[in-house]
Amino acid sequence: MSKSEITYPDRKISDTLLQFAEPLLDGGGPDANEAQMKQSLMIAWTVWNAVVYADVVANNQPLKSLRASTERDPQIKSLTEQMIDRKRTLFGDDQRLIGEYELYRKGGELRLRAEARSPSRKGT
């Protein structure tokens, strides 16, 4: 895929990551603690980037590795496949990689900071 074909929606990647991770975050319920939220975001980040590498960069290795890591747990495997499908179906127009992200508190409120990266950039 050439650089001119890569699409970047006009929304913050942090908002997109939160929206994408919503099923995982909701799974923790209203009493989810910060560590559980961080775990959910890490899973979402991993799935998101693996799908971008597969679909945009044509590098299937991260997605193959992700799937292989879930083989022994049918519940985790099913959830992972649902998140892969969610990325492709609802967020297929967003071809950015998600770089570093941080869940932090500001004024007692949890916030998310994330950086978007181009999948065409070397070294990402």
Backbone as XML, in Angstrom:
<?xml version="1.0"?>
<chain id="A" units="angstrom">
  <residue number="1" name="MET">
    <atom name="N" x="0.852" y="-1.176" z="0.000"/>
    <atom name="CA" x="0.000" y="0.000" z="0.000"/>
    <atom name="C" x="0.891" y="1.231" z="0.000"/>
  </residue>
  <residue number="2" name="SER">
    <atom name="N" x="0.597" y="2.174" z="-0.854"/>
    <atom name="CA" x="1.409" y="3.385" z="-0.920"/>
    <atom name="C" x="0.956" y="4.371" z="0.147"/>
  </residue>
  <residue number="3" name="LYS">
    <atom name="N" x="1.837" y="5.321" z="0.459"/>
    <atom name="CA" x="1.524" y="6.313" z="1.480"/>
    <atom name="C" x="0.251" y="7.067" z="1.149"/>
  </residue>
  <residue number="4" name="SER">
    <atom name="N" x="-0.003" y="7.328" z="-0.137"/>
    <atom name="CA" x="-1.188" y="8.092" z="-0.519"/>
    <atom name="C" x="-2.477" y="7.314" z="-0.297"/>
  </residue>
  <residue number="5" name="GLU">
    <atom name="N" x="-2.395" y="5.981" z="-0.160"/>
    <atom name="CA" x="-3.586" y="5.173" z="0.061"/>
    <atom name="C" x="-3.890" y="4.961" z="1.536"/>
  </residue>
  <residue number="6" name="ILE">
    <atom name="N" x="-2.970" y="5.288" z="2.412"/>
    <atom name="CA" x="-3.177" y="5.102" z="3.841"/>
    <atom name="C" x="-4.105" y="6.206" z="4.342"/>
  </residue>
  <residue number="7" name="THR">
    <atom name="N" x="-5.124" y="5.813" z="5.102"/>
    <atom name="CA" x="-6.109" y="6.786" z="5.565"/>
    <atom name="C" x="-5.935" y="7.087" z="7.041"/>
  </residue>
  <residue number="8" name="TYR">
    <atom name="N" x="-6.196" y="8.324" z="7.396"/>
    <atom name="CA" x="-6.108" y="8.796" z="8.761"/>
    <atom name="C" x="-7.357" y="9.599" z="9.087"/>
  </residue>
  <residue number="9" name="PRO">
    <atom name="N" x="-8.263" y="9.046" z="9.879"/>
    <atom name="CA" x="-9.466" y="9.790" z="10.253"/>
    <atom name="C" x="-9.126" y="11.036" z="11.064"/>
  </residue>
  <residue number="10" name="ASP">
    <atom name="N" x="-10.033" y="11.972" z="11.060"/>
    <atom name="CA" x="-9.839" y="13.226" z="11.774"/>
    <atom name="C" x="-10.383" y="13.094" z="13.198"/>
  </residue>
  <residue number="11" name="ARG">
    <atom name="N" x="-9.735" y="12.237" z="13.985"/>
    <atom name="CA" x="-10.087" y="12.097" z="15.397"/>
    <atom name="C" x="-8.832" y="11.706" z="16.155"/>
  </residue>
  <residue number="12" name="LYS">
    <atom name="N" x="-8.834" y="12.025" z="17.427"/>
    <atom name="CA" x="-7.666" y="11.722" z="18.254"/>
    <atom name="C" x="-7.533" y="10.215" z="18.413"/>
  </residue>
  <residue number="13" name="ILE">
    <atom name="N" x="-6.322" y="9.717" z="18.317"/>
    <atom name="CA" x="-6.089" y="8.282" z="18.447"/>
    <atom name="C" x="-6.425" y="7.815" z="19.864"/>
  </residue>
  <residue number="14" name="SER">
    <atom name="N" x="-6.263" y="8.671" z="20.861"/>
    <atom name="CA" x="-6.623" y="8.279" z="22.234"/>
    <atom name="C" x="-8.126" y="8.023" z="22.340"/>
  </residue>
  <residue number="15" name="ASP">
    <atom name="N" x="-8.940" y="8.877" z="21.711"/>
    <atom name="CA" x="-10.393" y="8.662" z="21.710"/>
    <atom name="C" x="-10.750" y="7.384" z="20.957"/>
  </residue>
  <residue number="16" name="THR">
    <atom name="N" x="-10.049" y="7.152" z="19.858"/>
    <atom name="CA" x="-10.292" y="5.953" z="19.060"/>
    <atom name="C" x="-9.937" y="4.696" z="19.852"/>
  </residue>
  <residue number="17" name="LEU">
    <atom name="N" x="-8.794" y="4.711" z="20.543"/>
    <atom name="CA" x="-8.391" y="3.555" z="21.346"/>
    <atom name="C" x="-9.424" y="3.266" z="22.432"/>
  </residue>
  <residue number="18" name="LEU">
    <atom name="N" x="-9.918" y="4.297" z="23.086"/>
    <atom name="CA" x="-10.938" y="4.093" z="24.124"/>
    <atom name="C" x="-12.219" y="3.495" z="23.532"/>
  </residue>
  <residue number="19" name="GLN">
    <atom name="N" x="-12.628" y="4.018" z="22.391"/>
    <atom name="CA" x="-13.835" y="3.495" z="21.742"/>
    <atom name="C" x="-13.631" y="2.047" z="21.301"/>
  </residue>
  <residue number="20" name="PHE">
    <atom name="N" x="-12.475" y="1.754" z="20.736"/>
    <atom name="CA" x="-12.163" y="0.391" z="20.301"/>
    <atom name="C" x="-12.130" y="-0.563" z="21.499"/>
  </residue>
  <residue number="21" name="ALA">
    <atom name="N" x="-11.552" y="-0.129" z="22.607"/>
    <atom name="CA" x="-11.395" y="-0.971" z="23.796"/>
    <atom name="C" x="-12.669" y="-1.072" z="24.632"/>
  </residue>
  <residue number="22" name="GLU">
    <atom name="N" x="-13.698" y="-0.373" z="24.242"/>
    <atom name="CA" x="-14.922" y="-0.310" z="25.041"/>
    <atom name="C" x="-15.453" y="-1.678" z="25.503"/>
  </residue>
  <residue number="23" name="PRO">
    <atom name="N" x="-15.544" y="-2.697" z="24.632"/>
    <atom name="CA" x="-16.041" y="-3.992" z="25.121"/>
    <atom name="C" x="-15.155" y="-4.591" z="26.217"/>
  </residue>
  <residue number="24" name="LEU">
    <atom name="N" x="-13.867" y="-4.377" z="26.122"/>
    <atom name="CA" x="-12.948" y="-4.883" z="27.141"/>
    <atom name="C" x="-13.077" y="-4.084" z="28.433"/>
  </residue>
  <residue number="25" name="LEU">
    <atom name="N" x="-13.171" y="-2.778" z="28.296"/>
    <atom name="CA" x="-13.301" y="-1.916" z="29.464"/>
    <atom name="C" x="-14.637" y="-2.140" z="30.156"/>
  </residue>
  <residue number="26" name="ASP">
    <atom name="N" x="-15.701" y="-2.312" z="29.379"/>
    <atom name="CA" x="-17.026" y="-2.568" z="29.952"/>
    <atom name="C" x="-17.075" y="-3.910" z="30.655"/>
  </residue>
  <residue number="27" name="GLY">
    <atom name="N" x="-16.274" y="-4.866" z="30.175"/>
    <atom name="CA" x="-16.237" y="-6.194" z="30.780"/>
    <atom name="C" x="-15.774" y="-6.170" z="32.223"/>
  </residue>
  <residue number="28" name="GLY">
    <atom name="N" x="-15.009" y="-5.158" z="32.581"/>
    <atom name="CA" x="-14.539" y="-5.018" z="33.960"/>
    <atom name="C" x="-15.605" y="-4.474" z="34.885"/>
  </residue>
  <residue number="29" name="GLY">
    <atom name="N" x="-16.678" y="-3.968" z="34.314"/>
    <atom name="CA" x="-17.769" y="-3.425" z="35.106"/>
    <atom name="C" x="-17.439" y="-2.070" z="35.700"/>
  </residue>
  <residue number="30" name="PRO">
    <atom name="N" x="-18.410" y="-1.490" z="36.396"/>
    <atom name="CA" x="-18.219" y="-0.141" z="36.945"/>
    <atom name="C" x="-17.184" y="-0.083" z="38.069"/>
  </residue>
  <residue number="31" name="ASP">
    <atom name="N" x="-16.860" y="-1.239" z="38.646"/>
    <atom name="CA" x="-15.906" y="-1.264" z="39.749"/>
    <atom name="C" x="-14.490" y="-1.647" z="39.308"/>
  </residue>
  <residue number="32" name="ALA">
    <atom name="N" x="-14.245" y="-1.626" z="37.989"/>
    <atom name="CA" x="-12.916" y="-1.983" z="37.487"/>
    <atom name="C" x="-11.885" y="-1.008" z="38.056"/>
  </residue>
  <residue number="33" name="ASN">
    <atom name="N" x="-10.766" y="-1.574" z="38.481"/>
    <atom name="CA" x="-9.722" y="-0.705" z="39.014"/>
    <atom name="C" x="-8.780" y="-0.275" z="37.883"/>
  </residue>
  <residue number="34" name="GLU">
    <atom name="N" x="-7.856" y="0.584" z="38.217"/>
    <atom name="CA" x="-6.935" y="1.139" z="37.226"/>
    <atom name="C" x="-6.092" y="0.051" z="36.567"/>
  </residue>
  <residue number="35" name="ALA">
    <atom name="N" x="-5.660" y="-0.932" z="37.325"/>
    <atom name="CA" x="-4.843" y="-2.024" z="36.772"/>
    <atom name="C" x="-5.645" y="-2.829" z="35.751"/>
  </residue>
  <residue number="36" name="GLN">
    <atom name="N" x="-6.914" y="-3.089" z="36.033"/>
    <atom name="CA" x="-7.761" y="-3.816" z="35.084"/>
    <atom name="C" x="-7.970" y="-3.001" z="33.810"/>
  </residue>
  <residue number="37" name="MET">
    <atom name="N" x="-8.140" y="-1.692" z="33.969"/>
    <atom name="CA" x="-8.306" y="-0.829" z="32.799"/>
    <atom name="C" x="-7.036" y="-0.821" z="31.955"/>
  </residue>
  <residue number="38" name="LYS">
    <atom name="N" x="-5.882" y="-0.776" z="32.605"/>
    <atom name="CA" x="-4.607" y="-0.804" z="31.875"/>
    <atom name="C" x="-4.449" y="-2.115" z="31.121"/>
  </residue>
  <residue number="39" name="GLN">
    <atom name="N" x="-4.845" y="-3.224" z="31.736"/>
    <atom name="CA" x="-4.776" y="-4.531" z="31.086"/>
    <atom name="C" x="-5.674" y="-4.553" z="29.846"/>
  </residue>
  <residue number="40" name="SER">
    <atom name="N" x="-6.877" y="-4.024" z="29.961"/>
    <atom name="CA" x="-7.804" y="-3.973" z="28.823"/>
    <atom name="C" x="-7.239" y="-3.128" z="27.691"/>
  </residue>
  <residue number="41" name="LEU">
    <atom name="N" x="-6.640" y="-1.996" z="28.038"/>
    <atom name="CA" x="-6.040" y="-1.129" z="27.019"/>
    <atom name="C" x="-4.849" y="-1.804" z="26.348"/>
  </residue>
  <residue number="42" name="MET">
    <atom name="N" x="-4.067" y="-2.568" z="27.117"/>
    <atom name="CA" x="-2.922" y="-3.268" z="26.537"/>
    <atom name="C" x="-3.392" y="-4.315" z="25.517"/>
  </residue>
  <residue number="43" name="ILE">
    <atom name="N" x="-4.456" y="-5.032" z="25.851"/>
    <atom name="CA" x="-5.003" y="-6.011" z="24.914"/>
    <atom name="C" x="-5.508" y="-5.315" z="23.659"/>
  </residue>
  <residue number="44" name="ALA">
    <atom name="N" x="-6.247" y="-4.237" z="23.829"/>
    <atom name="CA" x="-6.780" y="-3.488" z="22.680"/>
    <atom name="C" x="-5.647" y="-2.961" z="21.803"/>
  </residue>
  <residue number="45" name="TRP">
    <atom name="N" x="-4.607" y="-2.423" z="22.426"/>
    <atom name="CA" x="-3.448" y="-1.891" z="21.702"/>
    <atom name="C" x="-2.769" y="-2.992" z="20.891"/>
  </residue>
  <residue number="46" name="THR">
    <atom name="N" x="-2.607" y="-4.156" z="21.504"/>
    <atom name="CA" x="-1.952" y="-5.277" z="20.839"/>
    <atom name="C" x="-2.748" y="-5.746" z="19.626"/>
  </residue>
  <residue number="47" name="VAL">
    <atom name="N" x="-4.042" y="-5.912" z="19.799"/>
    <atom name="CA" x="-4.900" y="-6.352" z="18.692"/>
    <atom name="C" x="-4.903" y="-5.300" z="17.589"/>
  </residue>
  <residue number="48" name="TRP">
    <atom name="N" x="-5.098" y="-4.045" z="17.951"/>
    <atom name="CA" x="-5.152" y="-2.955" z="16.969"/>
    <atom name="C" x="-3.904" y="-2.956" z="16.096"/>
  </residue>
  <residue number="49" name="ASN">
    <atom name="N" x="-2.737" y="-2.945" z="16.731"/>
    <atom name="CA" x="-1.492" y="-2.861" z="15.972"/>
    <atom name="C" x="-1.240" y="-4.117" z="15.141"/>
  </residue>
  <residue number="50" name="ALA">
    <atom name="N" x="-1.589" y="-5.282" z="15.647"/>
    <atom name="CA" x="-1.424" y="-6.522" z="14.877"/>
    <atom name="C" x="-2.272" y="-6.486" z="13.610"/>
  </residue>
  <residue number="51" name="VAL">
    <atom name="N" x="-3.483" y="-5.966" z="13.716"/>
    <atom name="CA" x="-4.364" y="-5.877" z="12.546"/>
    <atom name="C" x="-3.829" y="-4.841" z="11.557"/>
  </residue>
  <residue number="52" name="VAL">
    <atom name="N" x="-3.341" y="-3.720" z="12.042"/>
    <atom name="CA" x="-2.770" y="-2.709" z="11.131"/>
    <atom name="C" x="-1.568" y="-3.290" z="10.408"/>
  </residue>
  <residue number="53" name="TYR">
    <atom name="N" x="-0.696" y="-3.974" z="11.120"/>
    <atom name="CA" x="0.456" y="-4.594" z="10.459"/>
    <atom name="C" x="-0.001" y="-5.581" z="9.390"/>
  </residue>
  <residue number="54" name="ALA">
    <atom name="N" x="-1.011" y="-6.387" z="9.685"/>
    <atom name="CA" x="-1.492" y="-7.379" z="8.717"/>
    <atom name="C" x="-2.175" y="-6.729" z="7.520"/>
  </residue>
  <residue number="55" name="ASP">
    <atom name="N" x="-3.055" y="-5.773" z="7.773"/>
    <atom name="CA" x="-3.902" y="-5.224" z="6.716"/>
    <atom name="C" x="-3.280" y="-4.074" z="5.943"/>
  </residue>
  <residue number="56" name="VAL">
    <atom name="N" x="-2.411" y="-3.312" z="6.582"/>
    <atom name="CA" x="-1.838" y="-2.127" z="5.934"/>
    <atom name="C" x="-0.409" y="-2.375" z="5.470"/>
  </residue>
  <residue number="57" name="VAL">
    <atom name="N" x="0.388" y="-3.010" z="6.309"/>
    <atom name="CA" x="1.801" y="-3.221" z="6.015"/>
    <atom name="C" x="2.040" y="-4.567" z="5.328"/>
  </residue>
  <residue number="58" name="ALA">
    <atom name="N" x="1.033" y="-5.436" z="5.367"/>
    <atom name="CA" x="1.123" y="-6.794" z="4.807"/>
    <atom name="C" x="2.166" y="-7.631" z="5.543"/>
  </residue>
  <residue number="59" name="ASN">
    <atom name="N" x="2.254" y="-7.407" z="6.859"/>
    <atom name="CA" x="3.126" y="-8.203" z="7.725"/>
    <atom name="C" x="2.194" y="-8.972" z="8.668"/>
  </residue>
  <residue number="60" name="ASN">
    <atom name="N" x="1.974" y="-10.241" z="8.383"/>
    <atom name="CA" x="1.038" y="-11.048" z="9.160"/>
    <atom name="C" x="1.629" y="-11.641" z="10.428"/>
  </residue>
  <residue number="61" name="GLN">
    <atom name="N" x="2.919" y="-11.493" z="10.646"/>
    <atom name="CA" x="3.560" y="-12.135" z="11.792"/>
    <atom name="C" x="2.977" y="-11.704" z="13.142"/>
  </residue>
  <residue number="62" name="PRO">
    <atom name="N" x="2.787" y="-10.404" z="13.398"/>
    <atom name="CA" x="2.214" y="-10.034" z="14.705"/>
    <atom name="C" x="0.827" y="-10.649" z="14.943"/>
  </residue>
  <residue number="63" name="LEU">
    <atom name="N" x="0.003" y="-10.705" z="13.906"/>
    <atom name="CA" x="-1.324" y="-11.287" z="14.046"/>
    <atom name="C" x="-1.242" y="-12.800" z="14.250"/>
  </residue>
  <residue number="64" name="LYS">
    <atom name="N" x="-0.335" y="-13.447" z="13.535"/>
    <atom name="CA" x="-0.131" y="-14.892" z="13.725"/>
    <atom name="C" x="0.336" y="-15.183" z="15.144"/>
  </residue>
  <residue number="65" name="SER">
    <atom name="N" x="1.263" y="-14.382" z="15.644"/>
    <atom name="CA" x="1.776" y="-14.566" z="17.004"/>
    <atom name="C" x="0.676" y="-14.345" z="18.041"/>
  </residue>
  <residue number="66" name="LEU">
    <atom name="N" x="-0.122" y="-13.335" z="17.825"/>
    <atom name="CA" x="-1.230" y="-13.053" z="18.731"/>
    <atom name="C" x="-2.198" y="-14.232" z="18.771"/>
  </residue>
  <residue number="67" name="ARG">
    <atom name="N" x="-2.570" y="-14.721" z="17.608"/>
    <atom name="CA" x="-3.493" y="-15.856" z="17.548"/>
    <atom name="C" x="-2.883" y="-17.101" z="18.181"/>
  </residue>
  <residue number="68" name="ALA">
    <atom name="N" x="-1.613" y="-17.340" z="17.940"/>
    <atom name="CA" x="-0.952" y="-18.505" z="18.514"/>
    <atom name="C" x="-0.934" y="-18.429" z="20.043"/>
  </residue>
  <residue number="69" name="SER">
    <atom name="N" x="-0.793" y="-17.226" z="20.576"/>
    <atom name="CA" x="-0.734" y="-17.057" z="22.032"/>
    <atom name="C" x="-2.073" y="-17.311" z="22.712"/>
  </residue>
  <residue number="70" name="THR">
    <atom name="N" x="-3.161" y="-17.351" z="21.941"/>
    <atom name="CA" x="-4.490" y="-17.560" z="22.525"/>
    <atom name="C" x="-5.030" y="-18.974" z="22.286"/>
  </residue>
  <residue number="71" name="GLU">
    <atom name="N" x="-4.277" y="-19.800" z="21.595"/>
    <atom name="CA" x="-4.736" y="-21.136" z="21.201"/>
    <atom name="C" x="-5.202" y="-22.007" z="22.367"/>
  </residue>
  <residue number="72" name="ARG">
    <atom name="N" x="-4.575" y="-21.911" z="23.494"/>
    <atom name="CA" x="-4.879" y="-22.820" z="24.611"/>
    <atom name="C" x="-6.062" y="-22.387" z="25.458"/>
  </residue>
  <residue number="73" name="ASP">
    <atom name="N" x="-6.577" y="-21.187" z="25.216"/>
    <atom name="CA" x="-7.699" y="-20.690" z="26.012"/>
    <atom name="C" x="-8.828" y="-20.278" z="25.080"/>
  </residue>
  <residue number="74" name="PRO">
    <atom name="N" x="-9.847" y="-21.137" z="24.919"/>
    <atom name="CA" x="-10.935" y="-20.853" z="23.976"/>
    <atom name="C" x="-11.652" y="-19.526" z="24.243"/>
  </residue>
  <residue number="75" name="GLN">
    <atom name="N" x="-11.782" y="-19.147" z="25.503"/>
    <atom name="CA" x="-12.462" y="-17.897" z="25.840"/>
    <atom name="C" x="-11.641" y="-16.693" z="25.375"/>
  </residue>
  <residue number="76" name="ILE">
    <atom name="N" x="-10.338" y="-16.721" z="25.643"/>
    <atom name="CA" x="-9.453" y="-15.633" z="25.216"/>
    <atom name="C" x="-9.346" y="-15.618" z="23.687"/>
  </residue>
  <residue number="77" name="LYS">
    <atom name="N" x="-9.289" y="-16.787" z="23.084"/>
    <atom name="CA" x="-9.228" y="-16.880" z="21.628"/>
    <atom name="C" x="-10.469" y="-16.243" z="21.005"/>
  </residue>
  <residue number="78" name="SER">
    <atom name="N" x="-11.635" y="-16.551" z="21.537"/>
    <atom name="CA" x="-12.881" y="-15.985" z="21.023"/>
    <atom name="C" x="-12.912" y="-14.464" z="21.182"/>
  </residue>
  <residue number="79" name="LEU">
    <atom name="N" x="-12.494" y="-13.987" z="22.341"/>
    <atom name="CA" x="-12.460" y="-12.544" z="22.584"/>
    <atom name="C" x="-11.492" y="-11.857" z="21.627"/>
  </residue>
  <residue number="80" name="THR">
    <atom name="N" x="-10.342" y="-12.468" z="21.419"/>
    <atom name="CA" x="-9.347" y="-11.897" z="20.498"/>
    <atom name="C" x="-9.913" y="-11.817" z="19.086"/>
  </residue>
  <residue number="81" name="GLU">
    <atom name="N" x="-10.566" y="-12.867" z="18.633"/>
    <atom name="CA" x="-11.152" y="-12.857" z="17.288"/>
    <atom name="C" x="-12.252" y="-11.800" z="17.167"/>
  </residue>
  <residue number="82" name="GLN">
    <atom name="N" x="-13.017" y="-11.615" z="18.244"/>
    <atom name="CA" x="-14.046" y="-10.574" z="18.240"/>
    <atom name="C" x="-13.417" y="-9.193" z="18.110"/>
  </residue>
  <residue number="83" name="MET">
    <atom name="N" x="-12.301" y="-8.979" z="18.804"/>
    <atom name="CA" x="-11.629" y="-7.680" z="18.735"/>
    <atom name="C" x="-10.972" y="-7.466" z="17.365"/>
  </residue>
  <residue number="84" name="ILE">
    <atom name="N" x="-10.446" y="-8.526" z="16.762"/>
    <atom name="CA" x="-9.886" y="-8.421" z="15.409"/>
    <atom name="C" x="-10.995" y="-8.018" z="14.439"/>
  </residue>
  <residue number="85" name="ASP">
    <atom name="N" x="-12.134" y="-8.667" z="14.561"/>
    <atom name="CA" x="-13.278" y="-8.347" z="13.705"/>
    <atom name="C" x="-13.768" y="-6.919" z="13.964"/>
  </residue>
  <residue number="86" name="ARG">
    <atom name="N" x="-13.788" y="-6.508" z="15.226"/>
    <atom name="CA" x="-14.215" y="-5.146" z="15.581"/>
    <atom name="C" x="-13.309" y="-4.115" z="14.925"/>
  </residue>
  <residue number="87" name="LYS">
    <atom name="N" x="-11.998" y="-4.358" z="14.950"/>
    <atom name="CA" x="-11.058" y="-3.421" z="14.312"/>
    <atom name="C" x="-11.347" y="-3.306" z="12.831"/>
  </residue>
  <residue number="88" name="ARG">
    <atom name="N" x="-11.493" y="-4.441" z="12.172"/>
    <atom name="CA" x="-11.693" y="-4.437" z="10.717"/>
    <atom name="C" x="-13.059" y="-3.881" z="10.320"/>
  </residue>
  <residue number="89" name="THR">
    <atom name="N" x="-14.073" y="-4.168" z="11.105"/>
    <atom name="CA" x="-15.432" y="-3.762" z="10.754"/>
    <atom name="C" x="-15.722" y="-2.305" z="11.108"/>
  </residue>
  <residue number="90" name="LEU">
    <atom name="N" x="-15.420" y="-1.915" z="12.329"/>
    <atom name="CA" x="-15.789" y="-0.579" z="12.799"/>
    <atom name="C" x="-14.692" y="0.466" z="12.648"/>
  </residue>
  <residue number="91" name="PHE">
    <atom name="N" x="-13.442" y="0.012" z="12.560"/>
    <atom name="CA" x="-12.321" y="0.948" z="12.527"/>
    <atom name="C" x="-11.395" y="0.690" z="11.336"/>
  </residue>
  <residue number="92" name="GLY">
    <atom name="N" x="-11.908" y="0.034" z="10.322"/>
    <atom name="CA" x="-11.104" y="-0.297" z="9.150"/>
    <atom name="C" x="-10.571" y="0.919" z="8.416"/>
  </residue>
  <residue number="93" name="ASP">
    <atom name="N" x="-11.248" y="2.055" z="8.580"/>
    <atom name="CA" x="-10.812" y="3.285" z="7.922"/>
    <atom name="C" x="-9.622" y="3.930" z="8.615"/>
  </residue>
  <residue number="94" name="ASP">
    <atom name="N" x="-9.298" y="3.451" z="9.808"/>
    <atom name="CA" x="-8.204" y="4.046" z="10.579"/>
    <atom name="C" x="-6.995" y="3.127" z="10.492"/>
  </residue>
  <residue number="95" name="GLN">
    <atom name="N" x="-6.015" y="3.546" z="9.731"/>
    <atom name="CA" x="-4.865" y="2.694" z="9.449"/>
    <atom name="C" x="-3.620" y="3.125" z="10.203"/>
  </residue>
  <residue number="96" name="ARG">
    <atom name="N" x="-3.808" y="3.922" z="11.233"/>
    <atom name="CA" x="-2.681" y="4.354" z="12.054"/>
    <atom name="C" x="-2.295" y="3.256" z="13.034"/>
  </residue>
  <residue number="97" name="LEU">
    <atom name="N" x="-1.013" y="3.153" z="13.307"/>
    <atom name="CA" x="-0.535" y="2.353" z="14.428"/>
    <atom name="C" x="-0.694" y="3.201" z="15.687"/>
  </residue>
  <residue number="98" name="ILE">
    <atom name="N" x="-0.816" y="2.546" z="16.813"/>
    <atom name="CA" x="-0.849" y="3.264" z="18.082"/>
    <atom name="C" x="0.507" y="3.050" z="18.739"/>
  </residue>
  <residue number="99" name="GLY">
    <atom name="N" x="1.198" y="4.147" z="18.975"/>
    <atom name="CA" x="2.510" y="4.078" z="19.613"/>
    <atom name="C" x="2.363" y="4.020" z="21.118"/>
  </residue>
  <residue number="100" name="GLU">
    <atom name="N" x="3.144" y="4.782" z="21.805"/>
    <atom name="CA" x="3.085" y="4.803" z="23.263"/>
    <atom name="C" x="1.752" y="5.376" z="23.714"/>
  </residue>
  <residue number="101" name="TYR">
    <atom name="N" x="1.260" y="4.837" z="24.807"/>
    <atom name="CA" x="0.035" y="5.364" z="25.406"/>
    <atom name="C" x="0.205" y="5.333" z="26.916"/>
  </residue>
  <residue number="102" name="GLU">
    <atom name="N" x="-0.602" y="6.154" z="27.592"/>
    <atom name="CA" x="-0.505" y="6.229" z="29.044"/>
    <atom name="C" x="-1.870" y="6.558" z="29.622"/>
  </residue>
  <residue number="103" name="LEU">
    <atom name="N" x="-2.298" y="5.777" z="30.586"/>
    <atom name="CA" x="-3.483" y="6.057" z="31.368"/>
    <atom name="C" x="-3.002" y="6.782" z="32.616"/>
  </residue>
  <residue number="104" name="TYR">
    <atom name="N" x="-3.517" y="7.979" z="32.858"/>
    <atom name="CA" x="-3.034" y="8.772" z="33.988"/>
    <atom name="C" x="-4.182" y="9.531" z="34.634"/>
  </residue>
  <residue number="105" name="ARG">
    <atom name="N" x="-3.921" y="10.078" z="35.797"/>
    <atom name="CA" x="-4.919" y="10.875" z="36.515"/>
    <atom name="C" x="-4.569" y="12.352" z="36.410"/>
  </residue>
  <residue number="106" name="LYS">
    <atom name="N" x="-5.609" y="13.147" z="36.186"/>
    <atom name="CA" x="-5.461" y="14.597" z="36.180"/>
    <atom name="C" x="-6.674" y="15.157" z="36.905"/>
  </residue>
  <residue number="107" name="GLY">
    <atom name="N" x="-6.407" y="15.819" z="38.011"/>
    <atom name="CA" x="-7.511" y="16.341" z="38.808"/>
    <atom name="C" x="-8.453" y="15.251" z="39.291"/>
  </residue>
  <residue number="108" name="GLY">
    <atom name="N" x="-7.898" y="14.079" z="39.586"/>
    <atom name="CA" x="-8.711" y="12.975" z="40.077"/>
    <atom name="C" x="-9.437" y="12.200" z="38.989"/>
  </residue>
  <residue number="109" name="GLU">
    <atom name="N" x="-9.322" y="12.658" z="37.754"/>
    <atom name="CA" x="-10.007" y="12.016" z="36.631"/>
    <atom name="C" x="-9.012" y="11.196" z="35.806"/>
  </residue>
  <residue number="110" name="LEU">
    <atom name="N" x="-9.422" y="9.992" z="35.412"/>
    <atom name="CA" x="-8.569" y="9.175" z="34.549"/>
    <atom name="C" x="-8.601" y="9.706" z="33.128"/>
  </residue>
  <residue number="111" name="ARG">
    <atom name="N" x="-7.439" y="9.791" z="32.528"/>
    <atom name="CA" x="-7.317" y="10.263" z="31.145"/>
    <atom name="C" x="-6.370" y="9.339" z="30.394"/>
  </residue>
  <residue number="112" name="LEU">
    <atom name="N" x="-6.482" y="9.383" z="29.079"/>
    <atom name="CA" x="-5.618" y="8.575" z="28.229"/>
    <atom name="C" x="-4.900" y="9.473" z="27.242"/>
  </residue>
  <residue number="113" name="ARG">
    <atom name="N" x="-3.597" y="9.268" z="27.161"/>
    <atom name="CA" x="-2.773" y="9.943" z="26.158"/>
    <atom name="C" x="-2.220" y="8.843" z="25.272"/>
  </residue>
  <residue number="114" name="ALA">
    <atom name="N" x="-2.289" y="9.065" z="23.958"/>
    <atom name="CA" x="-1.746" y="8.075" z="23.026"/>
    <atom name="C" x="-1.173" y="8.788" z="21.817"/>
  </residue>
  <residue number="115" name="GLU">
    <atom name="N" x="-0.174" y="8.149" z="21.207"/>
    <atom name="CA" x="0.416" y="8.720" z="20.000"/>
    <atom name="C" x="0.070" y="7.848" z="18.809"/>
  </residue>
  <residue number="116" name="ALA">
    <atom name="N" x="-0.219" y="8.511" z="17.709"/>
    <atom name="CA" x="-0.482" y="7.811" z="16.458"/>
    <atom name="C" x="0.815" y="7.752" z="15.668"/>
  </residue>
  <residue number="117" name="ARG">
    <atom name="N" x="1.024" y="6.627" z="15.021"/>
    <atom name="CA" x="2.212" y="6.451" z="14.185"/>
    <atom name="C" x="1.794" y="5.991" z="12.805"/>
  </residue>
  <residue number="118" name="SER">
    <atom name="N" x="2.545" y="6.412" z="11.834"/>
    <atom name="CA" x="2.300" y="5.979" z="10.457"/>
    <atom name="C" x="2.818" y="4.550" z="10.279"/>
  </residue>
  <residue number="119" name="PRO">
    <atom name="N" x="2.016" y="3.680" z="9.685"/>
    <atom name="CA" x="2.498" y="2.321" z="9.451"/>
    <atom name="C" x="3.575" y="2.261" z="8.373"/>
  </residue>
  <residue number="120" name="SER">
    <atom name="N" x="3.735" y="3.325" z="7.626"/>
    <atom name="CA" x="4.739" y="3.327" z="6.554"/>
    <atom name="C" x="6.105" y="3.800" z="7.049"/>
  </residue>
  <residue number="121" name="ARG">
    <atom name="N" x="6.158" y="4.306" z="8.288"/>
    <atom name="CA" x="7.411" y="4.800" z="8.833"/>
    <atom name="C" x="8.310" y="3.632" z="9.200"/>
  </residue>
  <residue number="122" name="LYS">
    <atom name="N" x="9.539" y="3.673" z="8.803"/>
    <atom name="CA" x="10.505" y="2.625" z="9.133"/>
    <atom name="C" x="10.746" y="2.594" z="10.633"/>
  </residue>
  <residue number="123" name="GLY">
    <atom name="N" x="10.872" y="1.377" z="11.172"/>
    <atom name="CA" x="11.201" y="1.228" z="12.570"/>
    <atom name="C" x="10.000" y="1.199" z="13.490"/>
  </residue>
  <residue number="124" name="THR">
    <atom name="N" x="8.775" y="1.283" z="12.956"/>
    <atom name="CA" x="7.598" y="1.210" z="13.828"/>
    <atom name="C" x="7.130" y="-0.193" z="13.989"/>
  </residue>
</chain>
